[in-house]
Amino acid sequence: MKIALIGYGKMGKEIEQLALDRKHEIVLKIDPQSKDSIEQIEEAEVAIEFTTPDSAVSNIESCLNHQVPIVVGTTGWYDQWNSIEQLCEAKEGSLLAATNFSVGVNLFFALNRQLAQIMQDQSDYSSRIDEIHHLEKLDHPSGTAITLAEGIIEEHPDYDSWVNEDTDLKGKLNILSHREAGVPGTHEITYSSSIDEISIKHRAKNRKGFALGAVLAAEYIANKKGIFTMKDVLNLA
């Protein structure tokens, strides 16, 4: 499979190595320091995009306009989701966007929903999300933390929205964002009462899990039309 990498930072390099290990070909590396251009995107059978929130939308539009399926790992642009969805449908394109491509994290998403269902009737417990990332992480909270929060809100009647702070406001699910030097991505869900605490946690050891998930997603959508998620890739309900 011929892959274009849109964004060639640390994640792009991890994806490149895994893609080559899986016998794919990297035909473009689109980056400010690269001579390759987004206008050459037709050379690829699928694109994998890991850039910044302010450039992601134009990259997605370019791929859809050139009929190249695209996997998007950038977060922080979802306020423009509706227009991208409409373009994908109009162009009969293929798009798979995820807040996190790690197989483990996506299993964690499913576990989070199951725990929220179990805790529905346990009114003595309040929930919060703690997320820790490196200092270069631009969005607060992380897209992964938002996905976890949305899962709890959909399954637990005590919460109607999330806030990126520590508050006692009724119906608000607290997301506490921490940024530290040189730390792996960590997300922890805690249910706390006056008696005890219940928590589940995912901690990334390196970027390989995210890179593998992105390549699996690219393999999945290469010959498909429509809008997909990692649930489709991993066959999760």
Residue frames relative to the residue before (quaternion, step in Angstrom):
aa qw qx qy qz dx dy dz
M 1.0000 0.0000 0.0000 0.0000 0.00 0.00 0.00
K 0.3342 -0.7438 0.5489 0.1836 3.57 -0.96 0.90
I 0.0901 -0.8323 0.5464 -0.0235 3.56 -0.49 1.27
A 0.2014 -0.7263 0.6434 0.1336 3.53 -1.16 0.78
L 0.2112 -0.7546 0.6092 0.1217 3.54 -0.93 0.93
I 0.1109 -0.7712 0.6255 0.0411 3.56 -0.61 1.17
G 0.7275 0.1921 -0.2093 0.6245 3.51 -0.09 1.39
Y 0.0368 0.8231 -0.5613 0.0787 3.56 -0.55 1.16
G 0.2581 0.7508 -0.5490 0.2613 3.50 0.82 1.12
K 0.8171 -0.2074 0.1599 0.5136 3.56 -1.15 -0.59
M 0.6765 0.4774 -0.3055 0.4702 3.58 0.94 -0.84
G 0.6339 0.5443 -0.3306 0.4388 3.58 0.96 -0.83
K 0.6636 0.5020 -0.3004 0.4662 3.56 0.99 -0.80
E 0.6231 0.5167 -0.3366 0.4811 3.60 1.07 -0.70
I 0.6506 0.5114 -0.3126 0.4663 3.58 0.97 -0.88
E 0.6215 0.5525 -0.3395 0.4397 3.57 0.96 -0.86
Q 0.6921 0.4857 -0.2960 0.4444 3.59 0.77 -0.98
L 0.6729 0.4853 -0.2996 0.4711 3.58 0.92 -0.86
A 0.6339 0.5276 -0.3301 0.4591 3.58 1.01 -0.78
L 0.6579 0.4956 -0.3082 0.4760 3.58 0.96 -0.83
D 0.6229 0.5434 -0.3283 0.4571 3.58 1.05 -0.78
R 0.7187 0.4075 -0.2280 0.5152 3.56 1.15 -0.68
K 0.5704 -0.6668 0.3305 0.3475 3.56 1.29 0.58
H 0.4395 0.6518 -0.4951 0.3699 3.60 1.08 0.67
E 0.3786 -0.7125 0.5484 0.2198 3.54 -1.33 0.28
I 0.2632 -0.7378 0.5987 0.1672 3.59 -0.92 0.89
V 0.1259 -0.8387 0.5286 0.0371 3.58 -0.39 1.23
L 0.7912 0.1170 -0.0712 0.5961 3.60 1.23 -0.41
K 0.0680 -0.7415 0.6652 0.0561 3.52 -1.21 0.68
I 0.0687 -0.8389 0.5397 -0.0148 3.54 -0.09 1.34
D 0.2339 0.7508 -0.5564 0.2682 3.52 -0.44 1.30
P 0.6399 -0.5370 0.3622 0.4135 3.64 -1.07 0.50
Q 0.7172 0.4317 -0.2549 0.4841 3.59 1.10 -0.62
S 0.6183 0.5703 -0.3293 0.4290 3.59 1.31 -0.09
K 0.4778 -0.6515 0.5073 0.2997 3.56 -1.23 0.51
D 0.5474 0.6083 -0.4007 0.4120 3.60 1.23 -0.28
S 0.2106 -0.7860 0.5752 0.0837 3.56 -1.15 0.73
I 0.6027 -0.5613 0.4307 0.3690 3.56 -1.21 0.57
E 0.5901 0.5851 -0.3654 0.4195 3.59 1.19 -0.48
Q 0.6473 0.5017 -0.3164 0.4787 3.60 1.25 -0.26
I 0.3491 0.8057 -0.4402 0.1875 3.57 1.33 -0.01
E 0.5751 0.6143 -0.3819 0.3821 3.62 1.13 -0.52
E 0.5447 0.6154 -0.3981 0.4075 3.58 1.24 -0.28
A 0.6936 0.4859 -0.2591 0.4643 3.59 1.21 -0.50
E 0.4146 -0.6744 0.5527 0.2604 3.53 -1.29 0.49
V 0.7764 -0.0090 0.0083 0.6301 3.58 1.25 -0.44
A 0.2231 -0.7650 0.5902 0.1288 3.57 -1.17 0.65
I 0.1636 -0.7479 0.6343 0.1074 3.55 -1.19 0.66
E 0.1326 -0.8391 0.5275 -0.0025 3.55 -0.54 1.24
F 0.1416 0.7347 -0.6522 0.1218 3.55 -0.79 1.15
T 0.2335 0.7803 -0.5459 0.1965 3.59 -0.03 1.26
T 0.6603 -0.4485 0.3772 0.4696 3.58 -0.68 -1.12
P 0.6625 -0.5352 0.3356 0.4026 3.61 -1.12 0.51
D 0.6963 0.4932 -0.2928 0.4315 3.61 0.98 -0.73
S 0.7343 0.3745 -0.2462 0.5099 3.62 1.20 -0.20
A 0.4945 0.7051 -0.4162 0.2915 3.60 1.20 -0.41
V 0.6735 0.5249 -0.3164 0.4132 3.58 0.80 -0.97
S 0.6758 0.4763 -0.3066 0.4716 3.61 0.88 -0.86
N 0.6183 0.5325 -0.3439 0.4647 3.59 1.08 -0.65
I 0.6478 0.5099 -0.3130 0.4715 3.57 0.96 -0.87
E 0.6533 0.5237 -0.3115 0.4493 3.57 0.90 -0.92
S 0.6412 0.5296 -0.3239 0.4510 3.58 0.97 -0.83
C 0.6692 0.4948 -0.3000 0.4663 3.57 0.91 -0.89
L 0.6713 0.4909 -0.3059 0.4634 3.58 0.87 -0.90
N 0.6594 0.5104 -0.3084 0.4577 3.58 0.99 -0.80
H 0.7222 0.3909 -0.2320 0.5214 3.57 1.19 -0.57
Q 0.4777 -0.7094 0.4124 0.3139 3.60 1.28 0.32
V 0.4602 0.6417 -0.4752 0.3882 3.57 1.01 0.85
P 0.4249 -0.6964 0.5097 0.2735 3.63 -0.64 1.02
I 0.0968 -0.8254 0.5557 0.0216 3.58 -0.95 0.82
V 0.2211 -0.7228 0.6460 0.1065 3.50 -1.15 0.90
V 0.1103 -0.8314 0.5446 0.0086 3.59 -0.63 1.14
G 0.1178 -0.8115 0.5713 0.0352 3.54 -0.67 1.16
T 0.5093 0.6363 -0.4257 0.3931 3.57 1.26 -0.17
T 0.1452 -0.7684 0.6152 0.1003 3.58 -1.06 0.74
G 0.6267 0.5684 -0.3904 0.3630 3.55 -1.31 0.07
W 0.6784 0.4669 -0.2935 0.4854 3.62 1.29 0.11
Y 0.4221 0.7753 -0.4159 0.2183 3.58 1.27 -0.05
D 0.4897 0.6290 -0.4502 0.4023 3.60 1.23 -0.02
Q 0.7050 0.4031 -0.2559 0.5244 3.60 1.27 -0.25
W 0.2770 0.8069 -0.4826 0.1984 3.55 1.29 0.33
N 0.6562 0.5434 -0.3322 0.4047 3.61 0.83 -0.93
S 0.6782 0.4782 -0.3060 0.4666 3.60 0.89 -0.85
I 0.6379 0.5099 -0.3276 0.4752 3.60 1.05 -0.71
E 0.6267 0.5345 -0.3298 0.4613 3.57 1.00 -0.80
Q 0.6624 0.5052 -0.3014 0.4638 3.58 0.94 -0.89
L 0.6501 0.5081 -0.3172 0.4676 3.59 1.00 -0.83
C 0.6400 0.5310 -0.3254 0.4500 3.58 0.95 -0.85
E 0.6680 0.4884 -0.2967 0.4767 3.57 0.96 -0.85
A 0.6619 0.5169 -0.3091 0.4463 3.58 0.95 -0.89
K 0.7371 0.4024 -0.2147 0.4987 3.58 1.03 -0.82
E 0.3300 -0.7481 0.4935 0.2964 3.56 1.34 -0.12
G 0.2890 0.7965 -0.4691 0.2492 3.50 0.99 1.00
S 0.3976 -0.6842 0.5571 0.2520 3.51 -1.36 -0.25
L 0.0477 0.8000 -0.5881 0.1089 3.55 -0.74 1.15
L 0.0346 0.7546 -0.6552 0.0105 3.54 -1.04 0.84
A 0.0133 0.7949 -0.6034 0.0620 3.55 -0.48 1.24
A 0.0232 0.7950 -0.6048 0.0398 3.55 -1.03 0.80
T 0.4743 -0.6499 0.5070 0.3092 3.55 -1.12 0.61
N 0.7888 0.0134 -0.0028 0.6145 3.57 1.24 -0.38
F 0.2628 -0.8046 0.5179 0.1242 3.59 -0.75 1.03
S 0.4364 0.7036 -0.4616 0.3185 3.58 1.23 -0.11
V 0.4899 -0.6489 0.4970 0.3033 3.57 -0.91 0.92
G 0.6591 0.5226 -0.3056 0.4461 3.58 0.95 -0.90
V 0.6558 0.5030 -0.3175 0.4648 3.58 0.96 -0.82
N 0.6698 0.4944 -0.3168 0.4545 3.59 0.93 -0.76
L 0.5955 0.5051 -0.3582 0.5119 3.58 1.18 -0.47
F 0.6187 0.5472 -0.3200 0.4641 3.56 1.13 -0.76
F 0.5947 0.5534 -0.3555 0.4624 3.61 1.06 -0.72
A 0.6786 0.4864 -0.2914 0.4669 3.58 0.89 -0.95
L 0.6435 0.5169 -0.3128 0.4699 3.59 1.01 -0.83
N 0.6143 0.5575 -0.3315 0.4493 3.58 1.04 -0.80
R 0.6656 0.4931 -0.3027 0.4713 3.58 0.92 -0.88
Q 0.6510 0.5164 -0.3223 0.4535 3.59 0.95 -0.84
L 0.6562 0.4995 -0.3159 0.4692 3.58 0.96 -0.82
A 0.6304 0.5319 -0.3352 0.4553 3.60 0.99 -0.78
Q 0.6276 0.5266 -0.3281 0.4703 3.59 1.05 -0.75
I 0.6542 0.5208 -0.3047 0.4560 3.57 0.95 -0.92
M 0.7359 0.4454 -0.2224 0.4588 3.58 1.01 -0.89
Q 0.3383 0.7913 -0.4661 0.2053 3.61 1.27 -0.04
D 0.7931 0.3243 -0.1474 0.4942 3.57 0.84 -0.99
Q 0.5635 0.5968 -0.3869 0.4201 3.59 1.26 0.14
S 0.1021 -0.8668 0.4868 0.0343 3.55 0.44 1.25
D 0.5731 0.5958 -0.3853 0.4100 3.62 1.21 -0.25
Y 0.6931 0.4610 -0.2672 0.4855 3.58 1.25 -0.35
S 0.1439 -0.7531 0.6347 0.0963 3.54 -1.06 0.80
S 0.3161 -0.7774 0.5235 0.1470 3.55 -1.05 0.80
R 0.0314 0.7636 -0.6447 -0.0166 3.54 -1.30 0.46
I 0.2824 -0.7253 0.6011 0.1812 3.53 -1.33 0.35
D 0.1030 -0.7560 0.6432 0.0643 3.56 -0.98 0.91
E 0.0019 0.7932 -0.6088 0.0090 3.57 -0.87 0.93
I 0.1249 -0.7866 0.6042 0.0254 3.54 -0.97 0.99
H 0.0658 0.7892 -0.6072 0.0643 3.57 -0.91 0.96
H 0.6438 -0.5046 0.4100 0.4035 3.53 -1.35 0.17
L 0.6790 -0.5362 0.3287 0.3786 3.56 -1.23 0.47
E 0.6483 0.5394 -0.3264 0.4269 3.61 1.15 -0.51
K 0.4744 0.6698 -0.4450 0.3583 3.60 1.25 -0.15
L 0.3155 -0.8203 0.4536 0.1477 3.57 -0.45 1.25
D 0.7597 0.3835 -0.2264 0.4738 3.61 0.88 -0.83
H 0.1037 -0.7647 0.6357 0.0178 3.54 -1.12 0.88
P 0.4961 -0.3364 -0.7685 0.2239 1.63 -1.08 2.24
S 0.6642 -0.4789 0.3753 0.4342 3.54 -1.27 0.07
G 0.6167 -0.5414 0.4138 0.3941 3.55 -1.22 0.42
T 0.6089 0.5553 -0.3438 0.4501 3.57 1.10 -0.69
A 0.6556 0.5053 -0.3099 0.4678 3.58 0.96 -0.87
I 0.6353 0.5205 -0.3305 0.4651 3.59 1.02 -0.77
T 0.6435 0.5125 -0.3242 0.4670 3.59 0.96 -0.82
L 0.6357 0.5113 -0.3248 0.4786 3.59 1.00 -0.78
A 0.6529 0.5128 -0.3128 0.4614 3.58 0.95 -0.87
E 0.6532 0.5112 -0.3162 0.4605 3.59 0.92 -0.87
G 0.6255 0.5382 -0.3348 0.4550 3.58 1.06 -0.71
I 0.6590 0.4908 -0.3050 0.4816 3.58 0.97 -0.83
I 0.6597 0.5224 -0.3121 0.4409 3.59 0.87 -0.95
E 0.6730 0.4998 -0.2981 0.4565 3.59 0.98 -0.80
E 0.7680 0.3837 -0.1887 0.4768 3.59 1.07 -0.71
H 0.7515 0.3650 -0.1879 0.5164 3.61 1.17 -0.47
P 0.3925 -0.7747 0.4449 0.2187 3.63 -0.50 1.15
D 0.5999 0.5965 -0.3667 0.3871 3.63 1.16 -0.34
Y 0.7516 0.3659 -0.1974 0.5121 3.60 1.23 -0.33
D 0.1271 -0.8106 0.5692 0.0522 3.54 -0.93 0.93
S 0.7919 0.0054 -0.0075 0.6106 3.60 1.27 -0.22
W 0.3679 -0.7136 0.5459 0.2398 3.56 -1.28 0.23
V 0.1423 -0.7556 0.6311 0.1026 3.55 -1.31 0.45
N 0.3980 -0.7249 0.5154 0.2247 3.56 -1.06 0.76
E 0.6185 0.4691 -0.3638 0.5149 3.53 0.73 1.19
D 0.5073 -0.6044 0.5100 0.3424 3.54 -1.35 0.04
T 0.1896 0.7926 -0.5505 0.1811 3.58 -0.37 1.22
D 0.3797 -0.7100 0.5466 0.2303 3.56 -1.27 0.45
L 0.3459 0.7624 -0.4918 0.2393 3.60 1.21 0.20
K 0.5277 -0.6574 0.4459 0.3008 3.55 -0.92 0.97
G 0.8261 0.2441 -0.1949 0.4689 3.54 -1.00 0.88
K 0.6306 0.5420 -0.3345 0.4435 3.59 1.26 -0.12
L 0.2538 -0.7456 0.6019 0.1320 3.53 -0.93 1.00
N 0.3217 -0.7808 0.5091 0.1664 3.58 -0.62 1.14
I 0.0748 -0.7348 0.6719 0.0554 3.53 -1.07 0.91
L 0.1261 -0.7920 0.5959 0.0416 3.56 -0.68 1.12
S 0.1624 -0.8151 0.5542 0.0449 3.58 -0.51 1.24
H 0.0631 -0.7870 0.6137 -0.0016 3.55 -0.85 1.05
R 0.0933 -0.7835 0.6130 0.0407 3.58 -0.98 0.88
E 0.0588 0.8068 -0.5775 0.1102 3.56 -0.63 1.18
A 0.5729 -0.6134 0.4240 0.3401 3.56 -1.13 0.58
G 0.8916 0.0864 -0.0519 0.4414 3.54 -1.05 0.87
V 0.4996 0.6556 -0.4425 0.3532 3.61 1.06 0.53
P 0.4811 -0.6308 0.5084 0.3349 3.60 -1.17 0.50
G 0.6003 -0.5544 0.4211 0.3937 3.57 -1.21 0.40
T 0.0121 0.7995 -0.5980 0.0554 3.56 -0.81 1.05
H 0.0132 -0.7807 0.6247 -0.0086 3.57 -0.99 0.89
E 0.0152 -0.8077 0.5878 -0.0437 3.55 -0.81 1.05
I 0.1916 -0.7473 0.6294 0.0933 3.54 -1.00 0.96
T 0.0327 -0.8103 0.5849 -0.0159 3.58 -0.77 1.04
Y 0.1221 -0.7302 0.6676 0.0783 3.52 -1.10 0.87
S 0.0419 -0.8409 0.5374 -0.0490 3.56 -0.49 1.23
S 0.0486 -0.7565 0.6514 0.0307 3.55 -1.11 0.81
S 0.6818 -0.4642 0.3533 0.4414 3.57 -1.28 -0.07
I 0.6829 0.4931 -0.2656 0.4690 3.57 1.28 -0.38
D 0.8123 -0.1145 0.1341 0.5560 3.59 0.86 -0.93
E 0.3226 -0.7155 0.5798 0.2186 3.52 -1.37 -0.07
I 0.1511 -0.7359 0.6530 0.0962 3.52 -1.24 0.67
S 0.0751 0.8173 -0.5679 0.0625 3.60 -0.81 0.91
I 0.1209 -0.7299 0.6647 0.1034 3.50 -1.31 0.51
K 0.0703 -0.8254 0.5597 -0.0197 3.59 -0.97 0.84
H 0.1127 -0.7396 0.6568 0.0950 3.51 -1.22 0.67
R 0.0160 -0.7867 0.6169 -0.0165 3.56 -0.90 0.98
A 0.3179 -0.7464 0.5556 0.1823 3.56 -0.70 1.08
K 0.3299 -0.7465 0.5448 0.1924 3.57 -0.97 0.86
N 0.7773 -0.0815 0.0706 0.6198 3.57 1.19 -0.61
R 0.6708 -0.5235 0.3570 0.3854 3.58 -1.31 -0.06
K 0.4686 0.7232 -0.4342 0.2625 3.60 1.19 -0.29
G 0.6337 0.5447 -0.3366 0.4341 3.58 1.01 -0.75
F 0.6543 0.4997 -0.3025 0.4803 3.56 1.04 -0.79
A 0.6590 0.5169 -0.3024 0.4551 3.55 0.97 -0.90
L 0.6473 0.5150 -0.3227 0.4600 3.59 0.94 -0.87
G 0.6517 0.5202 -0.3183 0.4510 3.58 0.92 -0.85
A 0.6436 0.5220 -0.3197 0.4595 3.58 1.02 -0.80
V 0.6620 0.4863 -0.3075 0.4803 3.59 0.98 -0.82
L 0.6259 0.5215 -0.3370 0.4720 3.61 0.99 -0.75
A 0.6396 0.5216 -0.3176 0.4668 3.58 1.03 -0.81
A 0.6429 0.5167 -0.3186 0.4670 3.58 1.00 -0.83
E 0.6415 0.5120 -0.3214 0.4723 3.58 0.96 -0.82
Y 0.6571 0.5397 -0.3075 0.4270 3.58 1.01 -0.83
I 0.7955 0.3521 -0.1830 0.4579 3.61 0.78 -0.98
A 0.3896 0.7753 -0.4566 0.1965 3.60 1.22 -0.26
N 0.8110 0.2005 -0.0927 0.5417 3.60 0.94 -0.81
K 0.5648 0.5941 -0.3837 0.4253 3.58 1.19 0.55
K 0.2678 -0.7226 0.6093 0.1867 3.53 -1.35 0.33
G 0.6230 0.5488 -0.3990 0.3893 3.56 -1.00 0.82
I 0.5129 -0.6088 0.5075 0.3297 3.53 -1.37 -0.22
F 0.0544 -0.8314 0.5509 -0.0491 3.55 -0.67 1.14
T 0.2354 -0.7362 0.6120 0.1672 3.54 -1.38 0.19
M 0.6742 -0.4705 0.3648 0.4370 3.56 -1.30 0.01
K 0.5163 0.6125 -0.4246 0.4219 3.59 1.21 -0.30
D 0.6460 0.5108 -0.3151 0.4718 3.57 1.04 -0.79
V 0.6528 0.5297 -0.3094 0.4444 3.56 0.93 -0.94
L 0.7832 0.3416 -0.1520 0.4968 3.57 0.90 -1.00
N 0.3875 -0.7458 0.4608 0.2850 3.58 1.35 0.03
L 0.3205 0.7293 -0.5234 0.3024 3.55 0.89 1.04
A 0.4922 -0.6613 0.4752 0.3077 3.59 -0.94 0.83
